């Protein structure tokens, strides 16, 4: 859509919980089509680790799905 786009950053959302009332939001860019994403660090020794990046059009698109822990019986029945 024409005009500025809205981006909201959620860090480590809790699976199975509703979206927070607020997040870190950026709304001063019109980016057109996004074809890639780059993350730059200040130094190589900052100790930062990124294990997942999820991009979606709603909070539900990016929050992890809550899963029940496997029981020993489930593992045996499933052949794990």
PyMOL Python script that loads the backbone (N, CA, C, O; Angstrom):
from pymol import cmd

cmd.read_pdbstr("""\
ATOM      1  N   UNK A   1       0.842  -1.177   0.000  1.00  0.00           N
ATOM      2  CA  UNK A   1       0.000   0.000   0.000  1.00  0.00           C
ATOM      3  C   UNK A   1       0.893   1.248   0.000  1.00  0.00           C
ATOM      4  O   UNK A   1       1.978   1.224   0.580  1.00  0.00           O
ATOM      5  N   UNK A   2       0.466   2.292  -0.617  1.00  0.00           N
ATOM      6  CA  UNK A   2       1.265   3.512  -0.630  1.00  0.00           C
ATOM      7  C   UNK A   2       1.347   4.124   0.765  1.00  0.00           C
ATOM      8  O   UNK A   2       0.467   3.925   1.603  1.00  0.00           O
ATOM      9  N   UNK A   3       2.418   4.868   0.992  1.00  0.00           N
ATOM     10  CA  UNK A   3       2.596   5.540   2.284  1.00  0.00           C
ATOM     11  C   UNK A   3       3.541   4.772   3.190  1.00  0.00           C
ATOM     12  O   UNK A   3       4.056   3.713   2.832  1.00  0.00           O
ATOM     13  N   UNK A   4       3.756   5.332   4.371  1.00  0.00           N
ATOM     14  CA  UNK A   4       4.674   4.707   5.325  1.00  0.00           C
ATOM     15  C   UNK A   4       4.145   3.369   5.829  1.00  0.00           C
ATOM     16  O   UNK A   4       2.944   3.185   6.024  1.00  0.00           O
ATOM     17  N   UNK A   5       5.082   2.439   6.035  1.00  0.00           N
ATOM     18  CA  UNK A   5       4.757   1.110   6.535  1.00  0.00           C
ATOM     19  C   UNK A   5       4.964   1.071   8.047  1.00  0.00           C
ATOM     20  O   UNK A   5       5.733   1.863   8.593  1.00  0.00           O
ATOM     21  N   UNK A   6       4.283   0.158   8.716  1.00  0.00           N
ATOM     22  CA  UNK A   6       4.373   0.012  10.164  1.00  0.00           C
ATOM     23  C   UNK A   6       5.100  -1.288  10.489  1.00  0.00           C
ATOM     24  O   UNK A   6       4.694  -2.359  10.038  1.00  0.00           O
ATOM     25  N   UNK A   7       6.172  -1.194  11.270  1.00  0.00           N
ATOM     26  CA  UNK A   7       6.947  -2.345  11.710  1.00  0.00           C
ATOM     27  C   UNK A   7       6.920  -2.374  13.229  1.00  0.00           C
ATOM     28  O   UNK A   7       7.148  -1.350  13.872  1.00  0.00           O
ATOM     29  N   UNK A   8       6.643  -3.540  13.810  1.00  0.00           N
ATOM     30  CA  UNK A   8       6.663  -3.690  15.259  1.00  0.00           C
ATOM     31  C   UNK A   8       7.598  -4.833  15.611  1.00  0.00           C
ATOM     32  O   UNK A   8       7.508  -5.916  15.033  1.00  0.00           O
ATOM     33  N   UNK A   9       8.495  -4.593  16.560  1.00  0.00           N
ATOM     34  CA  UNK A   9       9.466  -5.590  16.994  1.00  0.00           C
ATOM     35  C   UNK A   9       9.012  -6.207  18.312  1.00  0.00           C
ATOM     36  O   UNK A   9       8.732  -5.498  19.279  1.00  0.00           O
ATOM     37  N   UNK A  10       8.943  -7.527  18.340  1.00  0.00           N
ATOM     38  CA  UNK A  10       8.646  -8.271  19.562  1.00  0.00           C
ATOM     39  C   UNK A  10       9.860  -9.151  19.849  1.00  0.00           C
ATOM     40  O   UNK A  10      10.310  -9.884  18.968  1.00  0.00           O
ATOM     41  N   UNK A  11      10.393  -9.089  21.056  1.00  0.00           N
ATOM     42  CA  UNK A  11      11.567  -9.864  21.425  1.00  0.00           C
ATOM     43  C   UNK A  11      11.150 -10.970  22.383  1.00  0.00           C
ATOM     44  O   UNK A  11      10.578 -10.705  23.440  1.00  0.00           O
ATOM     45  N   UNK A  12      11.438 -12.203  22.010  1.00  0.00           N
ATOM     46  CA  UNK A  12      11.153 -13.392  22.814  1.00  0.00           C
ATOM     47  C   UNK A  12       9.707 -13.459  23.293  1.00  0.00           C
ATOM     48  O   UNK A  12       9.471 -13.516  24.499  1.00  0.00           O
ATOM     49  N   UNK A  13       8.727 -13.455  22.381  1.00  0.00           N
ATOM     50  CA  UNK A  13       7.331 -13.567  22.809  1.00  0.00           C
ATOM     51  C   UNK A  13       7.059 -14.930  23.442  1.00  0.00           C
ATOM     52  O   UNK A  13       7.666 -15.933  23.065  1.00  0.00           O
ATOM     53  N   UNK A  14       6.150 -14.955  24.398  1.00  0.00           N
ATOM     54  CA  UNK A  14       5.812 -16.188  25.108  1.00  0.00           C
ATOM     55  C   UNK A  14       4.777 -16.980  24.311  1.00  0.00           C
ATOM     56  O   UNK A  14       3.707 -16.455  24.003  1.00  0.00           O
ATOM     57  N   UNK A  15       5.080 -18.240  23.973  1.00  0.00           N
ATOM     58  CA  UNK A  15       4.125 -19.057  23.227  1.00  0.00           C
ATOM     59  C   UNK A  15       2.798 -19.186  23.971  1.00  0.00           C
ATOM     60  O   UNK A  15       2.770 -19.334  25.192  1.00  0.00           O
ATOM     61  N   UNK A  16       1.715 -19.129  23.226  1.00  0.00           N
ATOM     62  CA  UNK A  16       0.391 -19.318  23.785  1.00  0.00           C
ATOM     63  C   UNK A  16      -0.207 -18.102  24.465  1.00  0.00           C
ATOM     64  O   UNK A  16      -1.345 -18.159  24.931  1.00  0.00           O
ATOM     65  N   UNK A  17       0.527 -17.009  24.533  1.00  0.00           N
ATOM     66  CA  UNK A  17       0.033 -15.796  25.184  1.00  0.00           C
ATOM     67  C   UNK A  17      -0.439 -14.803  24.120  1.00  0.00           C
ATOM     68  O   UNK A  17       0.063 -14.810  22.996  1.00  0.00           O
ATOM     69  N   UNK A  18      -1.407 -13.946  24.476  1.00  0.00           N
ATOM     70  CA  UNK A  18      -1.840 -12.921  23.519  1.00  0.00           C
ATOM     71  C   UNK A  18      -0.738 -11.894  23.296  1.00  0.00           C
ATOM     72  O   UNK A  18       0.198 -11.784  24.088  1.00  0.00           O
ATOM     73  N   UNK A  19      -0.862 -11.159  22.223  1.00  0.00           N
ATOM     74  CA  UNK A  19       0.120 -10.132  21.912  1.00  0.00           C
ATOM     75  C   UNK A  19       0.162  -9.040  22.963  1.00  0.00           C
ATOM     76  O   UNK A  19      -0.863  -8.720  23.565  1.00  0.00           O
ATOM     77  N   UNK A  20       1.341  -8.462  23.194  1.00  0.00           N
ATOM     78  CA  UNK A  20       1.451  -7.385  24.165  1.00  0.00           C
ATOM     79  C   UNK A  20       0.722  -6.132  23.684  1.00  0.00           C
ATOM     80  O   UNK A  20       0.488  -5.955  22.488  1.00  0.00           O
ATOM     81  N   UNK A  21       0.369  -5.270  24.633  1.00  0.00           N
ATOM     82  CA  UNK A  21      -0.338  -4.038  24.288  1.00  0.00           C
ATOM     83  C   UNK A  21       0.552  -3.088  23.500  1.00  0.00           C
ATOM     84  O   UNK A  21       0.053  -2.294  22.702  1.00  0.00           O
ATOM     85  N   UNK A  22       1.867  -3.158  23.713  1.00  0.00           N
ATOM     86  CA  UNK A  22       2.796  -2.275  23.007  1.00  0.00           C
ATOM     87  C   UNK A  22       3.999  -3.071  22.545  1.00  0.00           C
ATOM     88  O   UNK A  22       4.247  -4.181  23.014  1.00  0.00           O
ATOM     89  N   UNK A  23       4.730  -2.495  21.633  1.00  0.00           N
ATOM     90  CA  UNK A  23       5.975  -3.069  21.145  1.00  0.00           C
ATOM     91  C   UNK A  23       6.828  -1.926  20.627  1.00  0.00           C
ATOM     92  O   UNK A  23       6.391  -0.775  20.640  1.00  0.00           O
ATOM     93  N   UNK A  24       8.022  -2.218  20.179  1.00  0.00           N
ATOM     94  CA  UNK A  24       8.874  -1.199  19.575  1.00  0.00           C
ATOM     95  C   UNK A  24       8.407  -1.035  18.138  1.00  0.00           C
ATOM     96  O   UNK A  24       8.467  -1.977  17.348  1.00  0.00           O
ATOM     97  N   UNK A  25       7.944   0.159  17.799  1.00  0.00           N
ATOM     98  CA  UNK A  25       7.324   0.383  16.494  1.00  0.00           C
ATOM     99  C   UNK A  25       8.103   1.410  15.678  1.00  0.00           C
ATOM    100  O   UNK A  25       8.587   2.408  16.213  1.00  0.00           O
ATOM    101  N   UNK A  26       8.217   1.153  14.388  1.00  0.00           N
ATOM    102  CA  UNK A  26       8.825   2.092  13.439  1.00  0.00           C
ATOM    103  C   UNK A  26       7.798   2.345  12.348  1.00  0.00           C
ATOM    104  O   UNK A  26       7.226   1.408  11.791  1.00  0.00           O
ATOM    105  N   UNK A  27       7.569   3.608  12.051  1.00  0.00           N
ATOM    106  CA  UNK A  27       6.517   3.924  11.075  1.00  0.00           C
ATOM    107  C   UNK A  27       6.877   5.085  10.154  1.00  0.00           C
ATOM    108  O   UNK A  27       5.986   5.767   9.647  1.00  0.00           O
ATOM    109  N   UNK A  28       8.177   5.320   9.928  1.00  0.00           N
ATOM    110  CA  UNK A  28       8.554   6.468   9.110  1.00  0.00           C
ATOM    111  C   UNK A  28       9.244   6.100   7.794  1.00  0.00           C
ATOM    112  O   UNK A  28      10.001   6.900   7.245  1.00  0.00           O
ATOM    113  N   UNK A  29       8.983   4.893   7.290  1.00  0.00           N
ATOM    114  CA  UNK A  29       9.566   4.457   6.024  1.00  0.00           C
ATOM    115  C   UNK A  29       8.512   3.845   5.112  1.00  0.00           C
ATOM    116  O   UNK A  29       7.592   3.171   5.574  1.00  0.00           O
ATOM    117  N   UNK A  30       8.654   4.085   3.828  1.00  0.00           N
ATOM    118  CA  UNK A  30       7.847   3.399   2.824  1.00  0.00           C
ATOM    119  C   UNK A  30       8.809   2.476   2.094  1.00  0.00           C
ATOM    120  O   UNK A  30       9.555   2.929   1.226  1.00  0.00           O
ATOM    121  N   UNK A  31       8.808   1.185   2.431  1.00  0.00           N
ATOM    122  CA  UNK A  31       9.845   0.280   1.938  1.00  0.00           C
ATOM    123  C   UNK A  31       9.484  -0.475   0.664  1.00  0.00           C
ATOM    124  O   UNK A  31      10.323  -1.199   0.127  1.00  0.00           O
ATOM    125  N   UNK A  32       8.280  -0.327   0.178  1.00  0.00           N
ATOM    126  CA  UNK A  32       7.838  -1.038  -1.019  1.00  0.00           C
ATOM    127  C   UNK A  32       7.937  -2.542  -0.787  1.00  0.00           C
ATOM    128  O   UNK A  32       7.279  -3.060   0.115  1.00  0.00           O
ATOM    129  N   UNK A  33       8.734  -3.254  -1.567  1.00  0.00           N
ATOM    130  CA  UNK A  33       8.861  -4.710  -1.425  1.00  0.00           C
ATOM    131  C   UNK A  33      10.129  -5.052  -0.672  1.00  0.00           C
ATOM    132  O   UNK A  33      11.206  -4.575  -1.029  1.00  0.00           O
ATOM    133  N   UNK A  34      10.023  -5.877   0.374  1.00  0.00           N
ATOM    134  CA  UNK A  34      11.182  -6.326   1.131  1.00  0.00           C
ATOM    135  C   UNK A  34      11.624  -7.659   0.546  1.00  0.00           C
ATOM    136  O   UNK A  34      10.846  -8.612   0.504  1.00  0.00           O
ATOM    137  N   UNK A  35      12.878  -7.727   0.093  1.00  0.00           N
ATOM    138  CA  UNK A  35      13.390  -8.957  -0.499  1.00  0.00           C
ATOM    139  C   UNK A  35      14.506  -9.576   0.327  1.00  0.00           C
ATOM    140  O   UNK A  35      14.896 -10.715   0.069  1.00  0.00           O
ATOM    141  N   UNK A  36      15.036  -8.847   1.324  1.00  0.00           N
ATOM    142  CA  UNK A  36      16.079  -9.407   2.173  1.00  0.00           C
ATOM    143  C   UNK A  36      16.124  -8.640   3.484  1.00  0.00           C
ATOM    144  O   UNK A  36      15.551  -7.558   3.611  1.00  0.00           O
ATOM    145  N   UNK A  37      16.814  -9.220   4.454  1.00  0.00           N
ATOM    146  CA  UNK A  37      16.944  -8.619   5.769  1.00  0.00           C
ATOM    147  C   UNK A  37      18.383  -8.805   6.218  1.00  0.00           C
ATOM    148  O   UNK A  37      18.915  -9.913   6.150  1.00  0.00           O
ATOM    149  N   UNK A  38      19.020  -7.734   6.677  1.00  0.00           N
ATOM    150  CA  UNK A  38      20.396  -7.800   7.170  1.00  0.00           C
ATOM    151  C   UNK A  38      20.436  -7.274   8.587  1.00  0.00           C
ATOM    152  O   UNK A  38      19.735  -6.322   8.930  1.00  0.00           O
ATOM    153  N   UNK A  39      21.264  -7.904   9.410  1.00  0.00           N
ATOM    154  CA  UNK A  39      21.443  -7.472  10.786  1.00  0.00           C
ATOM    155  C   UNK A  39      22.929  -7.189  10.976  1.00  0.00           C
ATOM    156  O   UNK A  39      23.779  -8.038  10.709  1.00  0.00           O
ATOM    157  N   UNK A  40      23.218  -5.998  11.435  1.00  0.00           N
ATOM    158  CA  UNK A  40      24.599  -5.593  11.643  1.00  0.00           C
ATOM    159  C   UNK A  40      24.852  -5.391  13.125  1.00  0.00           C
ATOM    160  O   UNK A  40      24.027  -4.800  13.821  1.00  0.00           O
ATOM    161  N   UNK A  41      25.995  -5.882  13.618  1.00  0.00           N
ATOM    162  CA  UNK A  41      26.391  -5.680  15.002  1.00  0.00           C
ATOM    163  C   UNK A  41      27.446  -4.602  15.093  1.00  0.00           C
ATOM    164  O   UNK A  41      28.115  -4.279  14.111  1.00  0.00           O
ATOM    165  N   UNK A  42      27.587  -4.051  16.280  1.00  0.00           N
ATOM    166  CA  UNK A  42      28.584  -3.009  16.496  1.00  0.00           C
ATOM    167  C   UNK A  42      29.980  -3.614  16.484  1.00  0.00           C
ATOM    168  O   UNK A  42      30.892  -3.061  15.869  1.00  0.00           O
ATOM    169  N   UNK A  43      30.153  -4.750  17.162  1.00  0.00           N
ATOM    170  CA  UNK A  43      31.460  -5.415  17.183  1.00  0.00           C
ATOM    171  C   UNK A  43      31.256  -6.914  17.050  1.00  0.00           C
ATOM    172  O   UNK A  43      30.158  -7.426  17.267  1.00  0.00           O
ATOM    173  N   UNK A  44      32.295  -7.592  16.702  1.00  0.00           N
ATOM    174  CA  UNK A  44      32.226  -9.049  16.606  1.00  0.00           C
ATOM    175  C   UNK A  44      32.310  -9.710  17.973  1.00  0.00           C
ATOM    176  O   UNK A  44      32.056 -10.909  18.087  1.00  0.00           O
ATOM    177  N   UNK A  45      32.655  -8.970  18.998  1.00  0.00           N
ATOM    178  CA  UNK A  45      32.816  -9.544  20.336  1.00  0.00           C
ATOM    179  C   UNK A  45      31.677  -9.157  21.266  1.00  0.00           C
ATOM    180  O   UNK A  45      31.828  -9.230  22.485  1.00  0.00           O
ATOM    181  N   UNK A  46      30.546  -8.751  20.716  1.00  0.00           N
ATOM    182  CA  UNK A  46      29.442  -8.285  21.564  1.00  0.00           C
ATOM    183  C   UNK A  46      28.698  -9.421  22.239  1.00  0.00           C
ATOM    184  O   UNK A  46      27.913  -9.161  23.151  1.00  0.00           O
ATOM    185  N   UNK A  47      28.905 -10.671  21.837  1.00  0.00           N
ATOM    186  CA  UNK A  47      28.253 -11.803  22.476  1.00  0.00           C
ATOM    187  C   UNK A  47      26.782 -11.929  22.132  1.00  0.00           C
ATOM    188  O   UNK A  47      26.022 -12.507  22.909  1.00  0.00           O
ATOM    189  N   UNK A  48      26.363 -11.413  21.008  1.00  0.00           N
ATOM    190  CA  UNK A  48      24.970 -11.475  20.600  1.00  0.00           C
ATOM    191  C   UNK A  48      24.743 -12.733  19.776  1.00  0.00           C
ATOM    192  O   UNK A  48      25.543 -13.070  18.904  1.00  0.00           O
ATOM    193  N   UNK A  49      23.640 -13.426  20.061  1.00  0.00           N
ATOM    194  CA  UNK A  49      23.264 -14.600  19.283  1.00  0.00           C
ATOM    195  C   UNK A  49      21.814 -14.432  18.823  1.00  0.00           C
ATOM    196  O   UNK A  49      20.954 -14.030  19.606  1.00  0.00           O
ATOM    197  N   UNK A  50      21.555 -14.732  17.585  1.00  0.00           N
ATOM    198  CA  UNK A  50      20.203 -14.656  17.030  1.00  0.00           C
ATOM    199  C   UNK A  50      19.851 -16.054  16.556  1.00  0.00           C
ATOM    200  O   UNK A  50      20.546 -16.625  15.715  1.00  0.00           O
ATOM    201  N   UNK A  51      18.759 -16.611  17.102  1.00  0.00           N
ATOM    202  CA  UNK A  51      18.422 -17.966  16.706  1.00  0.00           C
ATOM    203  C   UNK A  51      17.182 -18.054  15.838  1.00  0.00           C
ATOM    204  O   UNK A  51      17.007 -19.052  15.139  1.00  0.00           O
ATOM    205  N   UNK A  52      16.317 -17.057  15.853  1.00  0.00           N
ATOM    206  CA  UNK A  52      15.134 -17.079  14.995  1.00  0.00           C
ATOM    207  C   UNK A  52      14.709 -15.657  14.649  1.00  0.00           C
ATOM    208  O   UNK A  52      14.725 -14.765  15.497  1.00  0.00           O
ATOM    209  N   UNK A  53      14.338 -15.467  13.418  1.00  0.00           N
ATOM    210  CA  UNK A  53      13.719 -14.214  12.987  1.00  0.00           C
ATOM    211  C   UNK A  53      12.456 -14.621  12.259  1.00  0.00           C
ATOM    212  O   UNK A  53      12.498 -15.411  11.316  1.00  0.00           O
ATOM    213  N   UNK A  54      11.339 -14.082  12.697  1.00  0.00           N
ATOM    214  CA  UNK A  54      10.060 -14.400  12.062  1.00  0.00           C
ATOM    215  C   UNK A  54       9.454 -13.104  11.542  1.00  0.00           C
ATOM    216  O   UNK A  54       9.418 -12.099  12.251  1.00  0.00           O
ATOM    217  N   UNK A  55       8.987 -13.133  10.320  1.00  0.00           N
ATOM    218  CA  UNK A  55       8.378 -11.960   9.695  1.00  0.00           C
ATOM    219  C   UNK A  55       6.964 -12.330   9.303  1.00  0.00           C
ATOM    220  O   UNK A  55       6.740 -13.374   8.690  1.00  0.00           O
ATOM    221  N   UNK A  56       6.001 -11.482   9.652  1.00  0.00           N
ATOM    222  CA  UNK A  56       4.611 -11.745   9.324  1.00  0.00           C
ATOM    223  C   UNK A  56       3.818 -10.466   9.291  1.00  0.00           C
ATOM    224  O   UNK A  56       4.360  -9.384   9.516  1.00  0.00           O
ATOM    225  N   UNK A  57       2.548 -10.584   9.013  1.00  0.00           N
ATOM    226  CA  UNK A  57       1.678  -9.412   8.946  1.00  0.00           C
ATOM    227  C   UNK A  57       0.852  -9.223  10.211  1.00  0.00           C
ATOM    228  O   UNK A  57       0.097  -8.256  10.317  1.00  0.00           O
ATOM    229  N   UNK A  58       0.988 -10.146  11.181  1.00  0.00           N
ATOM    230  CA  UNK A  58       0.276 -10.013  12.455  1.00  0.00           C
ATOM    231  C   UNK A  58       1.112 -10.644  13.559  1.00  0.00           C
ATOM    232  O   UNK A  58       2.066 -11.371  13.282  1.00  0.00           O
ATOM    233  N   UNK A  59       0.758 -10.370  14.797  1.00  0.00           N
ATOM    234  CA  UNK A  59       1.466 -10.972  15.938  1.00  0.00           C
ATOM    235  C   UNK A  59       1.358 -12.497  15.881  1.00  0.00           C
ATOM    236  O   UNK A  59       2.335 -13.198  16.147  1.00  0.00           O
ATOM    237  N   UNK A  60       0.193 -13.005  15.542  1.00  0.00           N
ATOM    238  CA  UNK A  60      -0.011 -14.452  15.465  1.00  0.00           C
ATOM    239  C   UNK A  60       0.923 -15.108  14.443  1.00  0.00           C
ATOM    240  O   UNK A  60       1.287 -16.273  14.600  1.00  0.00           O
ATOM    241  N   UNK A  61       1.310 -14.376  13.405  1.00  0.00           N
ATOM    242  CA  UNK A  61       2.227 -14.910  12.400  1.00  0.00           C
ATOM    243  C   UNK A  61       3.632 -15.141  12.947  1.00  0.00           C
ATOM    244  O   UNK A  61       4.357 -15.993  12.433  1.00  0.00           O
ATOM    245  N   UNK A  62       4.026 -14.405  13.974  1.00  0.00           N
ATOM    246  CA  UNK A  62       5.414 -14.451  14.421  1.00  0.00           C
ATOM    247  C   UNK A  62       5.627 -15.051  15.800  1.00  0.00           C
ATOM    248  O   UNK A  62       6.767 -15.345  16.161  1.00  0.00           O
ATOM    249  N   UNK A  63       4.574 -15.244  16.583  1.00  0.00           N
ATOM    250  CA  UNK A  63       4.752 -15.827  17.914  1.00  0.00           C
ATOM    251  C   UNK A  63       4.907 -17.340  17.784  1.00  0.00           C
ATOM    252  O   UNK A  63       4.189 -17.967  17.005  1.00  0.00           O
ATOM    253  N   UNK A  64       5.837 -17.936  18.541  1.00  0.00           N
ATOM    254  CA  UNK A  64       5.979 -19.390  18.476  1.00  0.00           C
ATOM    255  C   UNK A  64       4.706 -20.082  18.945  1.00  0.00           C
ATOM    256  O   UNK A  64       3.958 -19.534  19.755  1.00  0.00           O
ATOM    257  N   UNK A  65       4.462 -21.276  18.438  1.00  0.00           N
ATOM    258  CA  UNK A  65       3.298 -22.054  18.826  1.00  0.00           C
ATOM    259  C   UNK A  65       3.631 -22.813  20.106  1.00  0.00           C
ATOM    260  O   UNK A  65       4.682 -23.449  20.197  1.00  0.00           O
ATOM    261  N   UNK A  66       2.745 -22.749  21.091  1.00  0.00           N
ATOM    262  CA  UNK A  66       2.958 -23.470  22.347  1.00  0.00           C
ATOM    263  C   UNK A  66       2.819 -24.968  22.091  1.00  0.00           C
ATOM    264  O   UNK A  66       1.868 -25.404  21.442  1.00  0.00           O
ATOM    265  N   UNK A  67       3.747 -25.738  22.588  1.00  0.00           N
ATOM    266  CA  UNK A  67       3.679 -27.184  22.440  1.00  0.00           C
ATOM    267  C   UNK A  67       3.778 -27.835  23.817  1.00  0.00           C
ATOM    268  O   UNK A  67       4.471 -27.339  24.705  1.00  0.00           O
ATOM    269  N   UNK A  68       3.087 -28.931  23.975  1.00  0.00           N
ATOM    270  CA  UNK A  68       3.151 -29.676  25.234  1.00  0.00           C
ATOM    271  C   UNK A  68       4.424 -30.509  25.246  1.00  0.00           C
ATOM    272  O   UNK A  68       4.836 -31.025  24.208  1.00  0.00           O
ATOM    273  N   UNK A  69       5.051 -30.645  26.412  1.00  0.00           N
ATOM    274  CA  UNK A  69       6.256 -31.484  26.463  1.00  0.00           C
ATOM    275  C   UNK A  69       5.906 -32.944  26.186  1.00  0.00           C
ATOM    276  O   UNK A  69       4.828 -33.414  26.552  1.00  0.00           O
ATOM    277  N   UNK A  70       6.813 -33.642  25.548  1.00  0.00           N
ATOM    278  CA  UNK A  70       6.600 -35.052  25.249  1.00  0.00           C
ATOM    279  C   UNK A  70       6.736 -35.881  26.518  1.00  0.00           C
ATOM    280  O   UNK A  70       7.638 -35.656  27.326  1.00  0.00           O
ATOM    281  N   UNK A  71       5.850 -36.820  26.682  1.00  0.00           N
ATOM    282  CA  UNK A  71       5.970 -37.750  27.803  1.00  0.00           C
ATOM    283  C   UNK A  71       6.781 -38.951  27.343  1.00  0.00           C
ATOM    284  O   UNK A  71       6.959 -39.159  26.143  1.00  0.00           O
ATOM    285  N   UNK A  72       7.271 -39.736  28.285  1.00  0.00           N
ATOM    286  CA  UNK A  72       8.034 -40.931  27.943  1.00  0.00           C
ATOM    287  C   UNK A  72       7.176 -41.901  27.131  1.00  0.00           C
ATOM    288  O   UNK A  72       7.668 -42.528  26.193  1.00  0.00           O
ATOM    289  N   UNK A  73       5.895 -42.025  27.488  1.00  0.00           N
ATOM    290  CA  UNK A  73       4.990 -42.908  26.762  1.00  0.00           C
ATOM    291  C   UNK A  73       4.824 -42.450  25.316  1.00  0.00           C
ATOM    292  O   UNK A  73       4.814 -43.276  24.403  1.00  0.00           O
ATOM    293  N   UNK A  74       4.694 -41.144  25.099  1.00  0.00           N
ATOM    294  CA  UNK A  74       4.569 -40.613  23.741  1.00  0.00           C
ATOM    295  C   UNK A  74       5.815 -40.922  22.924  1.00  0.00           C
ATOM    296  O   UNK A  74       5.721 -41.287  21.753  1.00  0.00           O
ATOM    297  N   UNK A  75       6.976 -40.776  23.541  1.00  0.00           N
ATOM    298  CA  UNK A  75       8.231 -41.058  22.835  1.00  0.00           C
ATOM    299  C   UNK A  75       8.335 -42.531  22.449  1.00  0.00           C
ATOM    300  O   UNK A  75       8.755 -42.861  21.340  1.00  0.00           O
ATOM    301  N   UNK A  76       7.950 -43.415  23.370  1.00  0.00           N
ATOM    302  CA  UNK A  76       8.006 -44.860  23.081  1.00  0.00           C
ATOM    303  C   UNK A  76       7.000 -45.228  21.987  1.00  0.00           C
ATOM    304  O   UNK A  76       7.329 -45.980  21.070  1.00  0.00           O
ATOM    305  N   UNK A  77       5.766 -44.697  22.084  1.00  0.00           N
ATOM    306  CA  UNK A  77       4.727 -44.996  21.102  1.00  0.00           C
ATOM    307  C   UNK A  77       5.093 -44.450  19.726  1.00  0.00           C
ATOM    308  O   UNK A  77       4.759 -45.054  18.706  1.00  0.00           O
ATOM    309  N   UNK A  78       5.774 -43.317  19.695  1.00  0.00           N
ATOM    310  CA  UNK A  78       6.147 -42.704  18.433  1.00  0.00           C
ATOM    311  C   UNK A  78       7.445 -43.249  17.875  1.00  0.00           C
ATOM    312  O   UNK A  78       7.820 -42.920  16.749  1.00  0.00           O
ATOM    313  N   UNK A  79       8.129 -44.067  18.633  1.00  0.00           N
ATOM    314  CA  UNK A  79       9.383 -44.655  18.157  1.00  0.00           C
ATOM    315  C   UNK A  79      10.549 -43.692  18.199  1.00  0.00           C
ATOM    316  O   UNK A  79      11.502 -43.834  17.434  1.00  0.00           O
ATOM    317  N   UNK A  80      10.479 -42.691  19.105  1.00  0.00           N
ATOM    318  CA  UNK A  80      11.605 -41.747  19.185  1.00  0.00           C
ATOM    319  C   UNK A  80      12.742 -42.297  19.997  1.00  0.00           C
ATOM    320  O   UNK A  80      13.763 -41.629  20.161  1.00  0.00           O
TER     321      UNK A  80
END
""", "prot")
cmd.dss("prot")
cmd.show_as("cartoon", "prot")
cmd.util.cbc("prot")
cmd.orient("prot")
